[in-house]
Amino acid sequence: MDFTFSEDQLLFQESVRDFLVNEITPDKIRQLWETDSGRSDELWQQLAELGLTGLTVPEDFGGLGMNELDFVLLAQEAGYVALSEPLVNSVLVATPLLSECGNSAIAEQWLPKIASGEARAVVGLAVNKLVEDAHCADLLLLEKDGAIYAVEAANASLRANESVDPGRKLFAVDFDPAAAVCLADGDTAQALLNKALNRGALGVAAQSLGLAQRMIDLSVQYTSERKQFGVAIGSFQAVKHHMANIAYKLEYAKTPVYRAAYDIANDTPRAELSVSHAKLAACEVADLAAKNSIQVHGAMGYTWEVDLHIFMKRAWAFNSSYGTAGFHKNRVAAALLADNAALGAGATF
Amino acid sequence: MKVLVAVKRVVDYNVKVRPKSDGTDVDLNNVKMAINPFCEIAVEEAVRLKEKGVATEIIAVSIGPKVAQEQIRTALALGADRGILVETEEDVQPLGIAKVLKAVVDKEQPQLVIMGKQAIDGDNNQTGQMLAALTGMAQGTFASEVAVDGDSVAVTREIDGGLQTVKLALPAVVTTDLRLNEPRYASLPNIMKAKKKPLDTLTPDELGIDVTPRVKTLKVEPPAERQAGIKVADVAELVEKLKNEAKVI
């Protein structure tokens, strides 16, 4: 069986990378931080024109009808530029939830608008406590008392919360269930919520890979230019080790993330285990990248003036997004220690 | 109106190129390759002409190794209708390229040929002019504006000290300057559609063209590193150094 990415998937990655790296520069990110919403309608429209907002929207509703495996490399690129627009959550979490919730009227009303970039949908799961990007959403898909509700923006009341990452906008959201549409409850809702959690965690994991790569690139660039004792500090073995430790961990983290994308896209029984493994591995490497990059940047690494902090803070914020390390370790433990757990080649590695 | 666009495969403009250790050429191992930025502007201009209803068909042509198909596919994803690869492993120089393009022009009979003013690898800035000379077509080089009107095209050229507008009878060759337009990004649906667009492969032999290089590269080496500057304490010291060290005043 060939698990390598297809030519199309790699081409999409290259094309999206070109766009993101050229358009979402650290300067642009800083400019957006200064705006009230921290988001750009123009940028969202550009993402829509590229076909990204409709990537997982079914073709019948004007999308491309692709899946998580098609998107995982693109989410990685979104992480590389610390994209703040709610693209990853929209494509990976909100759109599949709307498509699979069984409410065709809501799907017909919103999916074409999401594909065209006319509307933004966000998801609020209990595991996250706060809802990301609720302020720029037209539709909020919210978990409450084990049920899922579709809440139009006008019917949601928002209270802003600070994030360690200035690029993230977090809100506590209140709404009246009587003024919302209940998409699912009971076991149906639980199954949908589990999938949404897995997809959200996959999105965080994929973006964390991109963040780690960006921090390596920034650190390599800095250590190649910064001189001490007449030579670039990158030539010192101790500095090289810091970078090499991130690089090898990053390579090892990629496989679980891609496998998790495959398992979700193919709805395999081990999807939950794969996702938790991926989230743990990817967040760990992004965390290490932040730590080591601060070190090799010397006293500059943590300061506002250096671009590194944009990516470092996103990595920290991702640690607890869609489940903390403890939450995911418990899921891995539960999967491995279950009475009927399949262990060994093909099951756990 | 049929438009022919030439696209060249070059090292991506973000890559810092290095010469090989033996100085025979630039090191292309594991280097990201891309469509030449000026060629990308040419494709964009052709696509805009098609969107305006002026162009009816856009043909993207590239001359190079088999992998140059990637750059033709990029052009197709940006909006070209079909591609032609003239496949050769030879390091084809501007005159060879111009001869091959002439053969393609003879075959396809486009009304307009749009190409980059130069490629960012060789920086020759010769092919468009040579093609115009070989085909006898009018030429409008360094274009910052292109307006087709019936059987003529007005090309605004970026020249020293300002802009010059020339009116050319079609068919014509136009070479693009940096400010002609800002190329779009290929959307995912268009990348998928591009795979289904036709791409023909020819060889210089089939076109009866000899592309043997006429110019021999003797050595490739990096430019001399710039010396570090110094700080002077005051104007008097600056004047003293300019007089006695730099000897420029």
Contacts between the chains, C-beta under 8 A, distances in Angstrom:
chain1	res1	chain2	res2	distance
A	8	B	191	7.2
A	8	B	192	6.7
A	8	B	195	7.4
A	11	B	73	7.9
A	11	B	191	5.7
A	12	B	188	5.6
A	12	B	191	6.5
A	15	B	77	7.7
A	15	B	185	6.7
A	15	B	186	5.3
A	15	B	188	7.3
A	15	B	191	6.1
A	16	B	188	7.9
A	18	B	185	6.7
A	19	B	185	4.6
A	46	B	185	7.9
A	49	B	187	6.1
A	50	B	185	6.1
A	50	B	187	4.8
A	50	B	188	6.2
A	51	B	187	4.7
A	51	B	188	3.6
A	51	B	189	4.9
A	52	B	188	6.9
A	55	B	188	6.9
A	64	B	188	6.3
A	64	B	189	6.5
A	64	B	192	8.0
